[in-house]
Amino acid sequence: MTTQASRMRIRARHQSHRQRGMALITTLLLLILLSLLGLTMAVTANSDMLINSYYGSYRGAFYAADSGLNIARANMLNSLTSTTISGQMNMNPCVAWGAGAASGCTSPPLNGTTAASNAPGNTTTSGFNSLNAGQAAASWSESYMIPTSISSNGTSCTTSITFPTTGNPAAITSNASGVTGYQYTFNYEICAVGRAQGLQQINDKEDGTAYVTVTANSTGGVPTPGSFASFGAFIDNFGVCQGPLAAGSMSGRFFTNGAWNFGTGSYTFNGPVGQHNADADYWISNQCYQSPTTSYSHSGNTISPTYNQGVLQLNQSAVTLPADNFHQEWAVLDGIGNGTETPSTPTKTGTGNTLNSYLKDINGNAYPTSGASSGVFIPYCTTNCSTYPGATGSSQPAANTVLGGGFYIEDSASVTTNVQLSLGTSGGNPTQTYTITQGTTSTAITLNINANTTTIVSGTKTLTLSGYPKNLNLNNVSTEGAVLYVDGNIDSLKGPGQGQASIQDYYGTTVTATGNITVNGDLIYNHEPVQLNSTDALIPGNDYNQVLGIYTPGGNIIWSSGYSNHNLEIDATMAAMNGCSSNGGTCPLGSGSYGFATSGTVGTLTIVGGRIESYAHSVSLSAANTFYDQRFTTRTNFAPPAFPSSTFPATGPPTPLAPNAPTASTQRTSWMTWPQ
């Protein structure tokens, strides 16, 4: 018993020792596991911090490089337009430039080659420039450099500006003395390096085209065409006590061969205002009172328009409506339409008629010899191209080339013709599109002046032509200018939507119809040329030769708004005239008198341009604001293509002035950043 008990005690002691050994091993394993877990967490946290720091530095370097590009682009334009860099800009006072111009004015004013050579040195930097100044002093550390060249990771860039010499500069305006405006085109590439904390660096490069416009400056002496467009508003016959003018803010020259009728609304005129009649008309409580005064009071009510440029000029000499120097139908065919063509009016029927000879539809079918009741026709050739009236130069134009100045749309009483203007880009180039819808047939015509193409799409058919409509009226200087001619009524003319731009930079268009034109949606410039306020001042850098004209010699221009607020904006100079004048007493009032009318109620009508009409009509407007496009008087020969025009004789020899300050813009064609 004793021996057995002893053995049991010895066995128990051995088991106790073994259990204490296992606890020690378990504790060590747990310590190792916790140590590994802690190490893993520390490594993960440190990795996250490193990753966040890297991407924070990457973003900072990226934004620094992008800011550097913006600064460099501005410095490049400042250099290209500088009038103080020696040998770059001729600041001699010139009425115009060209071989026949005065001494010192025989060459274009800006030396494009010299400007391109000077620009890189005024664009690059010798080292990194900090972006941490002013309000950004306490922000993330960033700096940029504009090097002369970069080459890394298989990608290279050289900061350079080149001036192509073929067709450059392009003449954009002219007068009898020569060219009055040039547009210079430069190709550029800019390199930028951005740096942030930790010396993280990102490279950027941008390629694009820079445009510089230089115009001559003179006063007096030059015959001035475009008299219709020289008015903010002209009403040939505003009858005595006919009804009050819609109130609002108005600029430009206002004149009527009748009498201005004022109501109790607020009128502000920012240009000269005159009339032929000796008395103005004032409407108070639905009663009309005539008075030879510039304001009028009755029964405690006062009508007192604000005249910010002089006062209302009464009893002035009547202005005779000038004859339309252009024939818009011919302008479609030859880009000129100046009345010298034969026959004076294009023939529409019979074998070999004018339209049949020179117009085709998208399928290449000629305008029918029996005439047409609908359809869209374009002046382009497939054979015998040199015989087309729009063909210029001695070389044979290639087939499928646009050889005229616009498009011809046939309309009839059984057809509804709707026109929409819209803008866009193609391959980085600005484009202008005209969409003509007649019944279920829609035809879209897209102009791309940089690519030198006109593309027509109708249904599943696409036709791409070389060239685009030209305006050849500026001393045979060819510029883009499209006349959209409708033989009938335009039932709807509008842009893509309220407040949306529809008139592209660098494009000029005149929409004309032989009947009524209904404008039932906004038509807005991509860049407004003038301030839409009481100053009506030109906006520097916003003159891209964008211009729209709307004209009918045989109907009314009808304003209508389908928008919920009933407002309407039309950026255009508009004319509705039947060619006769109240001054001769041969134009009786009635349904056949032409002018502006409304369909439904229009809230606030905003016009950026001008308005000219034969007769004042009763319109339903809450307010009307006219902001005159000052370019029609500050730029010689500037007007929509083939817009009704006449020429006033010169009042004396012109006085040349130094050129206007050059304006510039850029169009980016490509951009990249590396390393990714």
ZAMARGU-4260 file (C-alpha; in steps of 0.2 Angstrom, whole numbers, plus 5000, padded with zeros to 4 digits):
<rodrens>
0) 5000/5000/5000 | 5014/5012/5005 | 5024/5008/4989 | 5008/5010/4978 | 5004/5027/4986
5) 5021/5033/4983 | 5021/5029/4965 | 5004/5038/4963 | 5012/5054/4972 | 5027/5053/4960
10) 5016/5052/4945 | 5005/5067/4950 | 5021/5077/4952 | 5027/5073/4935 | 5010/5078/4928
15) 5010/5095/4937 | 5028/5098/4929 | 5021/5094/4912 | 5006/5106/4914 | 5018/5120/4919
20) 5028/5118/4904 | 5013/5119/4892 | 5007/5135/4900 | 5024/5143/4897 | 5024/5137/4878
25) 5006/5144/4876 | 5011/5161/4883 | 5026/5162/4872 | 5016/5158/4857 | 5003/5171/4861
30) 5017/5184/4864 | 5024/5180/4847 | 5007/5181/4839 | 5003/5198/4847 | 5020/5204/4842
35) 5017/5199/4824 | 5000/5207/4824 | 5007/5223/4831 | 5021/5223/4818 | 5008/5221/4804
40) 4997/5235/4810 | 5012/5246/4811 | 5018/5242/4793 | 5000/5244/4786 | 4998/5261/4795
45) 5015/5267/4788 | 5011/5261/4771 | 4995/5270/4771 | 5004/5286/4776 | 5017/5284/4763
50) 5003/5281/4750 | 4993/5296/4755 | 5008/5306/4756 | 5013/5301/4738 | 4996/5304/4731
55) 4995/5321/4740 | 5011/5326/4732 | 5006/5319/4715 | 4990/5329/4716 | 4999/5345/4722
60) 5012/5343/4708 | 4998/5340/4695 | 4989/5356/4700 | 5005/5365/4700 | 5010/5360/4682
65) 4992/5364/4676 | 4993/5381/4684 | 5010/5384/4676 | 5002/5380/4659 | 4989/5393/4662
70) 5002/5406/4667 | 5013/5402/4652 | 4998/5403/4640 | 4994/5420/4646 | 5012/5426/4645
75) 5013/5419/4627 | 4998/5429/4622 | 5004/5445/4631 | 5020/5443/4621 | 5011/5440/4604
80) 5000/5455/4606 | 5014/5466/4613 | 5015/5483/4605 | 5032/5488/4614 | 5043/5474/4608
85) 5055/5481/4595 | 5052/5476/4577 | 5036/5466/4581 | 5022/5478/4579 | 5020/5493/4567
90) 5011/5506/4576 | 5011/5519/4562 | 4994/5527/4560 | 4986/5518/4545 | 4968/5519/4538
95) 4972/5502/4530 | 4986/5491/4525 | 4991/5484/4508 | 5001/5488/4492 | 4991/5503/4488
100) 4991/5510/4506 | 5000/5525/4512 | 5019/5525/4516 | 5023/5515/4531 | 5007/5505/4529
105) 5011/5494/4514 | 5014/5478/4525 | 5003/5469/4538 | 5005/5478/4555 | 5011/5463/4565
110) 5027/5453/4560 | 5021/5435/4564 | 5038/5427/4562 | 5046/5440/4574 | 5032/5438/4586
115) 5033/5419/4586 | 5052/5420/4588 | 5050/5432/4603 | 5036/5422/4612 | 5045/5407/4619
120) 5058/5418/4628 | 5044/5427/4636 | 5035/5411/4641 | 5048/5400/4648 | 5056/5402/4666
125) 5074/5399/4672 | 5069/5389/4687 | 5054/5384/4698 | 5042/5398/4703 | 5032/5397/4719
130) 5013/5397/4719 | 5012/5400/4737 | 5009/5419/4737 | 4995/5430/4744 | 4980/5420/4750
135) 4989/5403/4745 | 5004/5407/4756 | 4999/5394/4770 | 4993/5381/4758 | 5001/5365/4751
140) 5019/5370/4745 | 5018/5370/4726 | 5029/5377/4712 | 5030/5376/4693 | 5043/5378/4679
145) 5041/5381/4661 | 5056/5373/4653 | 5062/5375/4635 | 5061/5356/4633 | 5057/5340/4643
150) 5062/5322/4639 | 5057/5309/4651 | 5049/5292/4651 | 5049/5291/4632 | 5039/5307/4631
155) 5046/5324/4625 | 5040/5342/4624 | 5047/5358/4617 | 5040/5375/4622 | 5038/5383/4605
160) 5027/5395/4595 | 5027/5394/4576 | 5020/5405/4562 | 5014/5396/4547 | 5017/5408/4532
165) 5005/5400/4519 | 4989/5411/4519 | 4994/5419/4535 | 4989/5432/4541 | 4971/5431/4534
170) 4963/5447/4529 | 4946/5448/4538 | 4940/5466/4534 | 4944/5479/4521 | 4939/5495/4513
175) 4943/5505/4497 | 4960/5510/4505 | 4965/5492/4508 | 4964/5479/4522 | 4958/5485/4538
180) 4959/5469/4549 | 4970/5454/4549 | 4969/5438/4559 | 4986/5429/4563 | 4987/5411/4567
185) 5001/5403/4578 | 5004/5385/4582 | 5011/5382/4600 | 5017/5369/4612 | 5020/5373/4630
190) 5029/5362/4643 | 5026/5363/4661 | 5034/5354/4677 | 5024/5355/4693 | 5033/5351/4710
195) 5025/5348/4727 | 5031/5343/4744 | 5044/5329/4744 | 5051/5335/4727 | 5037/5325/4718
200) 5036/5331/4700 | 5023/5330/4686 | 5026/5335/4668 | 5012/5343/4657 | 5011/5348/4639
205) 4998/5357/4629 | 4997/5359/4610 | 4985/5372/4602 | 4982/5387/4591 | 4983/5405/4595
210) 4974/5418/4586 | 4979/5437/4586 | 4967/5450/4578 | 4974/5467/4573 | 4962/5481/4566
215) 4966/5498/4559 | 4959/5513/4567 | 4954/5530/4559 | 4941/5543/4560 | 4930/5550/4546
220) 4932/5550/4528 | 4929/5532/4523 | 4913/5528/4514 | 4902/5518/4527 | 4892/5503/4520
225) 4880/5494/4531 | 4869/5508/4535 | 4854/5497/4540 | 4865/5489/4554 | 4871/5507/4560
230) 4855/5509/4569 | 4851/5502/4586 | 4833/5504/4580 | 4825/5512/4565 | 4806/5513/4561
235) 4802/5521/4545 | 4784/5524/4549 | 4779/5525/4567 | 4762/5533/4566 | 4755/5548/4576
240) 4747/5541/4592 | 4749/5523/4585 | 4753/5515/4602 | 4767/5516/4615 | 4784/5509/4612
245) 4789/5494/4623 | 4798/5501/4638 | 4816/5495/4643 | 4835/5499/4641 | 4840/5503/4624
250) 4857/5508/4616 | 4863/5513/4599 | 4856/5526/4587 | 4836/5527/4588 | 4827/5536/4574
255) 4810/5536/4566 | 4803/5545/4551 | 4787/5546/4561 | 4785/5550/4580 | 4791/5541/4595
260) 4776/5535/4606 | 4780/5533/4625 | 4770/5525/4638 | 4771/5525/4657 | 4785/5512/4658
265) 4803/5516/4661 | 4813/5521/4646 | 4832/5523/4646 | 4841/5527/4630 | 4860/5526/4630
270) 4863/5533/4612 | 4856/5547/4602 | 4837/5548/4599 | 4828/5557/4585 | 4812/5558/4575
275) 4806/5567/4560 | 4789/5573/4567 | 4789/5590/4577 | 4779/5582/4592 | 4782/5566/4602
280) 4767/5556/4608 | 4764/5552/4626 | 4751/5539/4632 | 4743/5542/4649 | 4728/5532/4655
285) 4725/5526/4637 | 4725/5543/4630 | 4738/5550/4618 | 4745/5568/4620 | 4756/5576/4607
290) 4769/5588/4613 | 4785/5596/4607 | 4794/5592/4623 | 4806/5578/4629 | 4794/5574/4644
295) 4776/5576/4648 | 4764/5577/4663 | 4746/5576/4664 | 4734/5574/4679 | 4749/5570/4691
300) 4757/5557/4679 | 4773/5561/4671 | 4782/5552/4657 | 4800/5557/4657 | 4812/5545/4647
305) 4830/5545/4652 | 4842/5551/4638 | 4860/5547/4642 | 4867/5555/4626 | 4859/5572/4623
310) 4840/5574/4622 | 4826/5569/4611 | 4829/5577/4594 | 4813/5583/4586 | 4809/5589/4569
315) 4824/5581/4561 | 4826/5577/4542 | 4818/5561/4537 | 4830/5547/4533 | 4826/5538/4516
320) 4827/5520/4517 | 4843/5515/4507 | 4841/5503/4493 | 4847/5485/4496 | 4864/5484/4488
325) 4864/5465/4489 | 4854/5451/4481 | 4853/5437/4494 | 4847/5424/4481 | 4862/5427/4470
330) 4874/5428/4486 | 4870/5409/4489 | 4876/5405/4471 | 4892/5416/4470 | 4896/5423/4487
335) 4894/5441/4481 | 4876/5445/4476 | 4880/5463/4473 | 4868/5466/4459 | 4880/5464/4444
340) 4875/5446/4440 | 4866/5441/4424 | 4851/5438/4425 | 4848/5451/4438 | 4836/5438/4447
345) 4841/5419/4445 | 4829/5410/4435 | 4820/5395/4443 | 4811/5386/4429 | 4815/5380/4411
350) 4829/5370/4404 | 4846/5377/4410 | 4838/5389/4422 | 4850/5397/4435 | 4846/5386/4450
355) 4846/5370/4440 | 4863/5374/4433 | 4872/5378/4450 | 4862/5370/4464 | 4861/5351/4470
360) 4853/5342/4484 | 4862/5329/4495 | 4860/5315/4482 | 4868/5326/4468 | 4852/5329/4460
365) 4851/5346/4452 | 4837/5359/4456 | 4822/5353/4446 | 4819/5362/4429 | 4801/5363/4433
370) 4804/5371/4450 | 4802/5363/4468 | 4790/5365/4482 | 4803/5359/4496 | 4821/5354/4498
375) 4838/5360/4503 | 4850/5364/4489 | 4869/5368/4490 | 4880/5376/4477 | 4893/5362/4474
380) 4900/5355/4458 | 4903/5337/4452 | 4909/5342/4434 | 4913/5358/4425 | 4917/5366/4441
385) 4926/5381/4433 | 4910/5387/4426 | 4901/5390/4443 | 4899/5408/4447 | 4907/5405/4464
390) 4923/5398/4457 | 4938/5409/4459 | 4956/5409/4454 | 4963/5401/4438 | 4964/5383/4444
395) 4950/5370/4441 | 4941/5368/4457 | 4940/5350/4463 | 4923/5340/4462 | 4912/5340/4477
400) 4918/5358/4482 | 4906/5371/4489 | 4907/5386/4476 | 4894/5398/4483 | 4889/5408/4498
405) 4876/5398/4507 | 4861/5387/4505 | 4845/5388/4496 | 4829/5381/4504 | 4813/5379/4494
410) 4797/5382/4504 | 4778/5382/4499 | 4761/5384/4508 | 4760/5365/4510 | 4777/5364/4519
415) 4782/5369/4537 | 4800/5375/4537 | 4809/5375/4554 | 4828/5381/4556 | 4838/5378/4571
420) 4856/5385/4574 | 4868/5376/4585 | 4887/5376/4588 | 4899/5362/4592 | 4917/5356/4589
425) 4924/5342/4578 | 4942/5337/4580 | 4945/5351/4592 | 4939/5364/4578 | 4923/5375/4581
430) 4909/5371/4570 | 4892/5379/4566 | 4877/5368/4562 | 4861/5373/4553 | 4847/5360/4554
435) 4832/5362/4542 | 4817/5352/4545 | 4803/5351/4533 | 4789/5339/4538 | 4797/5323/4542
440) 4813/5327/4533 | 4828/5334/4543 | 4844/5340/4535 | 4859/5345/4545 | 4873/5356/4538
445) 4889/5358/4548 | 4903/5370/4543 | 4921/5367/4549 | 4931/5381/4543 | 4947/5375/4551
450) 4945/5358/4542 | 4939/5367/4526 | 4923/5355/4525 | 4904/5356/4524 | 4895/5341/4530
455) 4877/5337/4525 | 4867/5324/4534 | 4849/5319/4530 | 4842/5302/4536 | 4855/5289/4533
460) 4864/5299/4519 | 4880/5309/4523 | 4889/5320/4511 | 4906/5329/4515 | 4911/5343/4503
465) 4927/5352/4502 | 4926/5371/4507 | 4912/5381/4515 | 4901/5396/4510 | 4912/5412/4507
470) 4908/5430/4508 | 4918/5438/4493 | 4912/5456/4495 | 4927/5463/4504 | 4937/5468/4489
475) 4937/5449/4484 | 4945/5445/4501 | 4937/5428/4505 | 4930/5425/4522 | 4917/5413/4529
480) 4900/5419/4527 | 4884/5409/4525 | 4867/5415/4518 | 4853/5403/4522 | 4840/5408/4510
485) 4822/5402/4511 | 4810/5405/4496 | 4795/5406/4507 | 4792/5407/4526 | 4802/5401/4541
490) 4790/5394/4553 | 4802/5392/4567 | 4820/5399/4569 | 4829/5396/4586 | 4844/5388/4595
495) 4845/5372/4605 | 4837/5380/4621 | 4834/5395/4632 | 4850/5403/4638 | 4861/5391/4627
500) 4873/5398/4614 | 4870/5394/4596 | 4881/5406/4586 | 4899/5400/4585 | 4914/5410/4586
505) 4922/5414/4569 | 4906/5411/4559 | 4895/5424/4551 | 4877/5420/4545 | 4862/5429/4537
510) 4845/5420/4538 | 4834/5427/4525 | 4816/5423/4519 | 4805/5430/4506 | 4790/5429/4518
515) 4788/5429/4537 | 4801/5423/4549 | 4796/5417/4566 | 4809/5418/4579 | 4803/5407/4593
520) 4818/5403/4603 | 4834/5411/4610 | 4848/5414/4597 | 4864/5418/4607 | 4882/5421/4603
525) 4895/5410/4611 | 4904/5425/4617 | 4894/5441/4619 | 4903/5456/4610 | 4896/5469/4621
530) 4891/5472/4639 | 4873/5468/4642 | 4871/5484/4653 | 4869/5502/4651 | 4887/5505/4646
535) 4884/5493/4631 | 4903/5493/4629 | 4913/5481/4618 | 4921/5467/4628 | 4940/5466/4625
540) 4944/5449/4617 | 4926/5444/4613 | 4926/5449/4595 | 4928/5433/4585 | 4919/5440/4570
545) 4904/5431/4576 | 4888/5439/4568 | 4870/5435/4564 | 4858/5444/4553 | 4840/5441/4550
550) 4831/5449/4536 | 4815/5448/4526 | 4810/5460/4512 | 4793/5452/4510 | 4785/5448/4527
555) 4786/5451/4546 | 4799/5445/4559 | 4788/5438/4572 | 4794/5436/4590 | 4787/5421/4600
560) 4793/5412/4616 | 4788/5395/4621 | 4798/5396/4637 | 4789/5395/4654 | 4795/5413/4658
565) 4790/5419/4641 | 4807/5429/4639 | 4817/5429/4623 | 4835/5434/4618 | 4840/5437/4600
570) 4858/5441/4597 | 4857/5448/4579 | 4853/5463/4569 | 4836/5461/4561 | 4828/5470/4547
575) 4810/5468/4540 | 4807/5480/4526 | 4798/5481/4510 | 4809/5493/4501 | 4797/5508/4501
580) 4798/5523/4512 | 4785/5533/4521 | 4795/5548/4516 | 4788/5546/4498 | 4770/5542/4504
585) 4769/5527/4494 | 4767/5513/4508 | 4750/5512/4515 | 4748/5504/4532 | 4739/5488/4532
590) 4742/5469/4533 | 4755/5470/4520 | 4766/5482/4529 | 4782/5474/4536 | 4790/5475/4553
595) 4791/5466/4569 | 4776/5457/4577 | 4773/5445/4591 | 4764/5429/4592 | 4757/5426/4610
600) 4764/5435/4625 | 4783/5439/4626 | 4790/5444/4643 | 4806/5453/4641 | 4814/5454/4624
605) 4833/5456/4624 | 4841/5461/4607 | 4860/5461/4605 | 4862/5470/4589 | 4849/5481/4581
610) 4831/5482/4573 | 4825/5490/4557 | 4807/5490/4551 | 4796/5498/4538 | 4781/5500/4550
615) 4779/5499/4569 | 4767/5486/4574 | 4757/5483/4589 | 4766/5470/4600 | 4763/5461/4616
620) 4779/5464/4626 | 4782/5466/4644 | 4799/5475/4641 | 4812/5476/4627 | 4830/5479/4630
625) 4841/5483/4615 | 4860/5482/4617 | 4868/5488/4601 | 4882/5479/4594 | 4895/5493/4593
630) 4905/5483/4580 | 4893/5489/4567 | 4900/5507/4569 | 4918/5504/4576 | 4923/5492/4562
635) 4922/5497/4544 | 4913/5485/4533 | 4907/5474/4547 | 4890/5467/4545 | 4882/5450/4542
640) 4886/5442/4525 | 4875/5450/4511 | 4865/5459/4524 | 4854/5473/4517 | 4867/5488/4515
645) 4870/5504/4507 | 4884/5516/4507 | 4885/5534/4514 | 4897/5545/4505 | 4913/5550/4514
650) 4912/5567/4523 | 4930/5571/4521 | 4947/5562/4520 | 4950/5549/4534 | 4962/5553/4548
655) 4973/5538/4552 | 4976/5533/4570 | 4987/5520/4578 | 4980/5502/4576 | 4968/5496/4589
660) 4976/5485/4603 | 4978/5467/4596 | 4966/5454/4604 | 4970/5436/4606 | 4963/5419/4610
665) 4968/5401/4610 | 4961/5385/4606 | 4969/5369/4614 | 4970/5354/4603 | 4979/5341/4614
670) 4985/5340/4632 | 4994/5326/4642 | 5002/5323/4658 | 5016/5311/4663 | 5021/5300/4672
675) 5004/5294/4677
</rodrens>
